[in-house]
Amino acid sequence: MALIPIYWWNKEVHNFRISQDKFSKQPWAQGVILLLCVAVAMLLANLPFTREAYHSFLHTEFTIHLASPGGSIDWYFPRGMTVEKFINDILMVIFFFTVGLEIKREVVCGELSSFKKAILPVIAAFGGVVMPALIFTLVNHGTLASSGWGIPTATDIAFAVGILSILGDRVPISLKVFLTALAIADDLIAILVVAIFYGGNINLLLLGVALLVIAFVWLEKRLGEKRIAFYIIPAIIVWFLFYYSGIHATMTGVAIALLIPMEARYNKAKFHRRARILYEGLMESEATSPDEFPNGPQRYYLRRLSGLTKRSIPPSYRLEHLLNPWVNFLIMPIFALANAGVEITDLSYFNVFSMDAVLGSVGMGIFLGLVLGKPIGITLASWIAIKCKVGEMPAKATWAMLFAVACLGGIGFTMSIFVDTLSFAGPDVDPAVTAHLRDAGKIAVLLGSLCSGIIGSALISLVHRLQTRR
């Protein structure tokens, strides 16, 4: 009788795992989890009994401290690391590494693999970066907030593509591909913006050593090295060099990702030849113990076959497949928990149209940049490219639907919050002012992203309804 509840328990666990797998494969799943993490972070940052613990935990020192009794040794490694910086400077390296792998895949064999495929979304992405930055600068020119122009320039691919998947066949497939490619190009531009404009004071010596290490990785790639360890170990070295040189350490992920080989160790002919030999050995070894599977010799051949298939998949694909679940369902939720928790001390945070002569208006610049700048910039750049016959209009798309889809480009979230965490600091800026501007910026990012998602979804449904009535 005891077997019955055990059977049902195992069945429930099995069904739970199947449901879990189905959920994780939904394109909107990551967005749902991120929204929940944003809500939890806001609660933790504002509830009286969690507020102090939440902020103190994020600012807890997270470093190795070596000290001798006489004081001759007093060494921190890495210096200045806190829990918050660990999330933003180390865990986010893995996120940027995965983004770099995705960008490389799209450039080599995906939606950005040819000039004709890539040119329209790339031009549209530039328009979607320039227009929000211009709006933000016009609003905040000459104020302390002016350095935050990069915040409204990014598009969160997870939320944007997730909303498109929920809308289903209301959006032509060509426009789904267009927005995906645009978001990928947008990520690359945002990465360059962070690397160039949001680093610290540059230590040229350490930067030069880092570039030499990267050049060494490029050389070993050219020589045909395809073992992952020969890329990960230099990546760790480059991270430390970037961290102490003033270049934002997350750029390590992108730099190394673009050098990971997309060619497998074994080509098609070599795979077939070795697989045939191993399969024949597997079949012949069955005679030793016909009633047992796998027997000793068969386990040997199965291990060899497993290694063969692994080496026949390019390292870039293997790493992307391995890291994606961890990035989507662990690293990004942790990032949201750590960075979306804004302590609301007064209602001025929500007044995105407030203006201060010294501080400027972070909220107005970000909100208008995301809600207006993104769709206008994307649509205008696309119109210029198509009218100049540089790009082609996506199949079965209209200008009304393209503008509606472009509104979803205003969902900044992840990258916008990340740039916000790097903005407004300076030697002459009061840290309290920096913290206030960053908190106001995060609120504006959340409001602007929410409004962009709602407006884009509503416009897509409206345009689809009008087009089906014709």
Long-range contacts (C-beta under 8 A, 24 or more apart in sequence): 24-325, 24-328, 24-329, 26-165, 27-161, 27-162, 27-164, 27-165, 28-162, 28-163, 28-165, 28-166, 29-162, 29-328, 29-329, 30-158, 30-162, 30-328, 30-329, 30-332, 31-158, 31-159, 31-162, 31-163, 33-329, 33-332, 33-333, 34-158, 34-159, 34-332, 34-333, 34-336, 34-413, 34-414, 37-333, 37-334, 37-336, 37-337, 37-340, 38-336, 38-340, 38-446, 40-337, 41-336, 41-337, 41-338, 41-339, 41-340, 41-341, 42-340, 42-341, 42-342, 44-337, 44-341, 45-341, 45-342, 45-343, 46-341, 46-343, 46-344, 51-343, 54-341, 55-341, 55-343, 57-83, 58-82, 58-83, 58-84, 58-338, 59-83, 59-84, 62-86, 78-240, 78-243, 78-244, 83-338, 84-338, 84-339, 87-334, 87-335, 87-338, 87-339, 88-250, 88-335, 88-338, 88-339, 88-418, 88-421, 89-243, 89-248, 89-249, 89-250, 90-239, 90-249, 91-331, 91-334, 91-335, 92-250, 92-253, 92-331, 92-335, 92-418, 93-239, 93-249, 93-250, 93-252, 93-253, 94-253, 94-323, 94-326, 94-327, 94-331, 95-250, 95-253, 95-327, 95-331, 95-332, 95-335, 96-191, 96-250, 96-251, 96-252, 96-253, 96-254, 96-257, 97-235, 97-252, 97-253, 97-254, 97-256, 97-257, 97-319, 97-323, 98-253, 98-257, 98-320, 98-323, 98-324, 98-327, 99-187, 99-191, 99-253, 99-254, 99-257, 100-191, 100-253, 100-254, 100-255, 100-256, 100-257, 100-258, 101-257, 101-260, 101-316, 101-319, 101-320, 101-323, 102-184, 102-320, 103-184, 103-187, 103-188, 103-254, 103-257, 103-258, 104-257, 104-258, 104-260, 104-262, 104-316, 105-262, 105-316, 105-317, 105-320, 106-181, 106-184, 108-262, 109-262, 110-181, 111-177, 111-180, 111-181, 111-184, 112-181, 112-184, 112-185, 116-392, 117-181, 118-181, 118-185, 119-385, 119-390, 119-391, 120-178, 120-382, 120-385, 120-386, 120-390, 120-391, 120-392, 120-394, 121-178, 121-179, 121-181, 121-182, 121-184, 121-185, 122-181, 122-182, 122-185, 123-381, 123-382, 123-384, 123-385, 123-390, 123-391, 124-178, 124-182, 124-378, 124-379, 124-381, 124-382, 124-385, 124-406, 125-155, 125-182, 125-183, 125-185, 125-186, 125-189, 125-378, 126-185, 126-189, 126-381, 127-377, 127-378, 127-379, 127-380, 127-381, 127-382, 127-384, 128-153, 128-155, 128-182, 128-186, 128-373, 128-374, 128-377, 128-378, 128-381, 128-406, 128-409, 129-153, 129-186, 129-189, 129-190, 129-193, 129-377, 130-377, 130-381, 131-369, 131-373, 131-374, 131-376, 131-377, 131-380, 132-369, 132-370, 132-373, 132-374, 132-377, 133-369, 133-373, 134-373, 135-365, 135-368, 135-369, 135-372, 135-373, 136-365, 136-366, 136-368, 136-369, 136-373, 137-365, 139-360, 139-361, 139-364, 139-365, 139-368, 140-360, 140-361, 140-362, 140-365, 142-360, 143-356, 143-357, 143-358, 143-359, 143-360, 144-358, 144-359, 144-360, 144-424, 144-429, 144-433, 144-437, 145-359, 145-360, 145-361, 145-362, 145-365, 145-424, 145-437, 146-360, 147-423, 147-424, 147-426, 148-362, 148-365, 148-366, 148-419, 148-420, 148-423, 148-424, 148-437, 148-441, 149-365, 150-190, 150-193, 150-194, 150-197, 150-198, 150-419, 150-423, 151-365, 151-366, 151-369, 151-412, 151-416, 151-419, 151-420, 151-423, 151-441, 151-445, 152-365, 152-366, 152-369, 152-370, 152-373, 152-374, 152-412, 152-416, 152-445, 152-448, 153-186, 153-189, 153-190, 153-193, 153-369, 153-412, 153-416, 153-419, 154-186, 154-187, 154-190, 154-412, 154-414, 154-415, 154-416, 154-418, 154-419, 155-182, 155-183, 155-186, 155-187, 155-374, 155-408, 155-409, 155-410, 155-411, 155-412, 155-415, 156-183, 156-411, 156-412, 156-413, 156-414, 156-415, 156-416, 156-449, 157-183, 157-184, 157-186, 157-187, 158-328, 158-332, 158-414, 159-411, 159-413, 159-449, 159-453, 160-408, 160-409, 160-411, 163-408, 163-411, 163-453, 163-456, 163-457, 164-405, 164-408, 167-457, 167-460, 167-461, 170-460, 170-461, 170-464, 171-401, 171-405, 171-460, 171-464, 172-394, 172-395, 172-396, 172-397, 172-401, 174-394, 174-395, 174-396, 174-397, 175-394, 175-397, 175-401, 175-402, 175-405, 177-394, 178-394, 178-397, 178-402, 178-405, 179-405, 179-408, 179-409, 182-378, 182-409, 183-409, 186-409, 187-415, 190-415, 190-419, 191-251, 191-254, 193-419, 194-248, 194-250, 194-251, 194-418, 194-419, 194-422, 195-247, 195-248, 195-251, 195-254, 198-248, 198-419, 198-422, 198-423, 199-246, 199-247, 199-248, 200-246, 201-246, 202-245, 202-246, 202-247, 203-244, 203-245, 203-246, 204-245, 205-245, 206-241, 206-244, 206-245, 207-241, 207-242, 207-245, 207-246, 207-247, 209-241, 210-238, 210-241, 210-242, 210-245, 210-247, 213-237, 213-238, 213-241, 214-238, 214-255, 214-256, 214-259, 217-256, 217-259, 218-259, 221-259, 221-261, 225-261, 226-261, 226-263, 226-264, 226-265, 226-314, 226-315, 227-265, 227-315, 228-260, 228-315, 228-318, 228-319, 231-256, 231-259, 231-260, 231-315, 232-256, 248-422, 257-316, 260-315, 260-316, 260-319, 261-314, 261-315, 261-316, 262-314, 262-315, 262-316, 262-317, 263-314, 264-311, 264-312, 264-313, 264-314, 264-315, 265-311, 265-312, 266-308, 266-311, 266-312, 271-308, 271-312, 274-308, 275-305, 275-308, 278-304, 278-305, 278-308, 279-305, 332-414, 335-414, 335-417, 335-418, 336-414, 336-417, 339-417, 339-418, 339-421, 339-442, 340-417, 340-442, 340-446, 342-439, 342-442, 342-443, 343-439, 344-443, 348-440, 349-439, 349-440, 349-443, 350-443, 350-447, 352-443, 352-444, 352-447, 359-433, 359-436, 359-437, 362-437, 362-440, 362-441, 362-444, 363-440, 363-441, 363-443, 363-444, 363-447, 364-444, 365-444, 366-412, 366-416, 366-441, 366-444, 366-445, 366-448, 367-444, 367-447, 367-448, 367-451, 369-448, 370-410, 370-411, 370-412, 370-416, 370-445, 370-448, 370-449, 370-451, 370-452, 371-407, 371-410, 371-448, 371-451, 371-452, 371-455, 373-410, 374-406, 374-407, 374-409, 374-410, 374-452, 375-403, 375-406, 375-407, 375-409, 375-410, 375-452, 375-456, 378-406, 378-409, 379-403, 379-406, 382-406, 398-463, 398-467, 400-463, 400-466, 401-460, 401-463, 401-464, 401-467, 403-459, 404-456, 404-459, 404-460, 404-462, 404-463, 405-456, 405-460, 406-456, 407-452, 407-455, 407-456, 407-459, 408-452, 408-453, 408-456, 408-457, 409-452, 410-448, 410-449, 410-451, 410-452, 410-455, 410-456, 411-449, 411-452, 411-453, 411-456, 412-445, 412-448, 412-449, 412-452, 413-445, 413-446, 413-449, 416-445, 416-449, 417-442, 417-445, 420-445
